[in-house]
Amino acid sequence: MTVAPQRSAGLKKWPIVGWSSLLILVMVGAILAVRGCGDAGLRTTIRATAFTSLLLFTAVFTASSFHQTWPSTSTRWLLRNRRYLGVSFAVSHFTHLAGIVALASTVPAFRLQAVTVIGGGLAYVFIVAMTATSFDRTAAWLGPRAWRALHRTGAYYIWLIFLVTYLPRLAQAPLYGFMVAVLLAGVGLRGVAFVQRRRSARSALLRPGQ
């Protein structure tokens, strides 16, 4: 008697992107329905999608470190699905960009500083490049070393843009304090994981008989 292989339950891979995109669109639709499509509704949309982008980005940014530091079923799921969480982040942040463009187009008083356009624009260049190389074929074309360099540099640059965006706003609302705390906790966790890897490598070198 043969036993059929057990299929793993739960949301994974591309359905994560589909459901994330749907929830983001529903959220934006609800905001615009309640607050209107003018200044108030667009500003609320921009803030809300910034929050969803931050959460999705942090999940990707810390996936490997979380699993290394606290290996569990949940962190294993996070690590295995970080590619799809990364694509979901791209969907969220381009929705955020659409809100900014709509606000700039409809509210003449809204202006973006040049430094914001340049710094944020480069972050979007990284997001496009990282999303485009989140597929097996494009990742293989780029090569492992260049892929790691692109994704590591892009991740830290996007993290920095988030930080310099929300750090000056700490006094405006408690939400910004939470967002800064999430960013600092994420980079701190990566630091802890890095130290653990260095210690493990050093212990392996010092282990007798090797």
C-alpha positions in Angstrom: 0.0 0.0 0.0 1.5 3.3 -1.1 0.9 6.5 0.8 0.4 9.6 -1.4 2.8 12.4 -0.6 1.4 15.0 1.7 0.9 18.4 0.1 2.0 21.3 2.2 -0.9 23.6 3.0 -1.0 27.3 3.3 -0.5 30.2 1.0 2.8 30.2 -0.9 4.5 31.3 -4.1 2.6 33.3 -6.7 -0.8 33.2 -4.9 1.0 35.4 -2.3 1.5 38.1 -5.0 -2.1 37.7 -6.2 -3.7 38.0 -2.7 -1.4 40.8 -1.7 -2.2 42.8 -4.8 -5.9 42.2 -4.4 -5.8 43.3 -0.7 -3.8 46.5 -1.6 -6.3 47.4 -4.4 -9.2 46.8 -2.1 -7.6 48.9 0.6 -7.0 51.8 -1.9 -10.5 51.5 -3.3 -12.0 51.7 0.2 -9.8 54.7 1.1 -10.9 56.6 -2.1 -14.5 55.7 -1.6 -14.5 57.0 2.0 -12.1 60.0 1.7 -12.7 60.9 -2.0 -10.3 61.1 -4.9 -9.0 64.5 -4.1 -6.3 65.7 -1.8 -7.4 63.9 1.4 -8.0 60.5 -0.3 -4.8 60.6 -2.2 -2.7 61.6 0.8 -4.3 58.8 2.8 -3.6 56.3 0.0 0.0 57.4 -0.1 0.4 56.9 3.7 -1.4 53.5 3.7 0.6 52.1 0.8 3.9 53.4 2.4 2.9 51.3 5.4 2.1 48.1 3.5 5.3 48.6 1.5 7.4 48.9 4.6 5.9 45.7 6.1 6.4 43.7 3.0 9.9 45.1 2.5 10.9 44.3 6.1 9.6 40.7 5.7 11.9 40.2 2.7 14.8 42.2 4.3 14.8 40.0 7.4 13.7 36.6 6.1 17.1 34.9 6.0 18.2 36.4 9.3 14.9 35.5 11.0 15.2 31.8 9.9 18.9 31.7 11.0 18.2 33.2 14.4 14.9 31.6 15.2 14.4 28.5 12.9 10.8 27.5 12.8 8.0 26.6 10.4 7.0 30.2 10.2 10.5 31.5 9.5 11.0 28.7 7.0 7.9 29.8 5.2 9.1 33.4 5.2 12.5 32.4 3.7 11.0 30.1 1.0 8.5 32.8 -0.1 10.6 35.9 0.2 10.8 36.2 -3.7 7.0 36.5 -3.9 6.9 38.8 -0.9 9.4 40.9 -2.7 7.2 41.1 -5.8 4.3 42.0 -3.6 6.4 44.8 -2.2 7.0 46.1 -5.7 3.2 46.0 -6.4 2.6 48.0 -3.2 5.3 50.5 -3.8 4.3 51.2 -7.4 0.7 51.7 -6.1 2.3 54.2 -3.7 4.0 55.9 -6.6 0.8 56.0 -8.6 -0.8 57.9 -5.6 2.1 60.4 -5.6 1.8 61.0 -9.3 -2.0 61.4 -9.0 -1.6 63.9 -6.2 1.0 65.9 -8.1 -1.2 66.0 -11.1 -4.4 67.1 -9.3 -3.2 69.2 -6.5 -1.1 72.2 -7.7 0.1 73.0 -4.2 1.8 69.6 -3.9 5.5 69.8 -4.8 8.3 67.2 -4.5 11.8 68.4 -3.7 14.6 67.5 -6.3 16.5 65.4 -3.7 13.3 63.4 -3.1 12.8 62.8 -6.8 16.4 61.7 -7.3 16.7 59.6 -4.2 13.3 58.0 -4.5 13.7 57.6 -8.2 16.9 55.6 -7.7 15.1 53.4 -5.2 12.5 52.6 -7.9 15.3 51.8 -10.3 16.5 49.2 -7.8 13.0 47.9 -7.2 12.5 47.3 -11.0 15.9 45.7 -11.3 15.4 43.5 -8.3 11.9 42.5 -9.4 13.1 41.7 -12.9 15.8 39.4 -11.5 13.5 37.6 -9.1 12.8 34.9 -11.7 15.0 31.9 -12.3 15.9 32.7 -15.9 16.9 36.3 -15.3 18.7 35.4 -12.1 20.7 32.8 -14.0 21.4 35.3 -16.8 22.8 37.8 -14.3 24.9 35.3 -12.4 25.1 34.6 -8.7 27.7 37.2 -7.8 26.1 40.1 -9.6 22.7 39.0 -8.4 23.8 39.0 -4.7 25.5 42.4 -5.2 22.4 43.9 -6.8 20.0 42.6 -4.2 22.2 43.4 -1.3 22.9 46.9 -2.5 19.3 47.6 -3.5 17.9 46.3 -0.2 20.2 48.5 1.9 19.5 51.5 -0.3 15.7 51.1 -0.1 16.1 50.6 3.7 18.0 53.9 3.9 15.4 55.7 1.8 12.6 54.5 4.2 14.7 55.6 7.2 15.5 59.1 5.9 11.9 59.6 4.9 10.3 58.7 8.2 13.0 59.7 10.7 12.2 63.5 10.4 8.5 62.8 10.9 8.8 61.1 14.3 7.1 64.0 16.0 4.1 64.1 13.6 2.4 60.8 14.5 3.1 57.6 16.5 2.8 55.6 13.3 6.1 57.1 12.1 7.8 56.0 15.3 6.6 52.5 14.8 7.9 52.5 11.2 11.3 53.7 12.2 11.4 51.1 15.0 10.6 48.4 12.5 13.4 49.5 10.2 16.0 49.7 13.0 14.9 46.3 14.3 15.3 44.8 10.9 18.8 46.0 10.4 19.6 45.0 13.9 18.4 41.5 13.3 20.6 41.3 10.2 23.5 42.4 12.3 22.9 39.7 14.9 22.6 37.0 12.1 25.9 38.3 10.6 27.7 38.0 14.0 26.3 34.4 14.4 27.6 33.4 11.0 31.1 34.8 11.7 31.2 32.9 15.0 30.0 29.7 13.4 32.7 30.0 10.7 35.4 30.7 13.3 34.3 27.8 15.4 34.5 25.5 12.3 38.0 26.6 11.6 39.2 26.1 15.1 37.5 22.7 15.5 40.1 19.9 15.8 40.4 17.3 13.1 39.4 19.6 10.3 
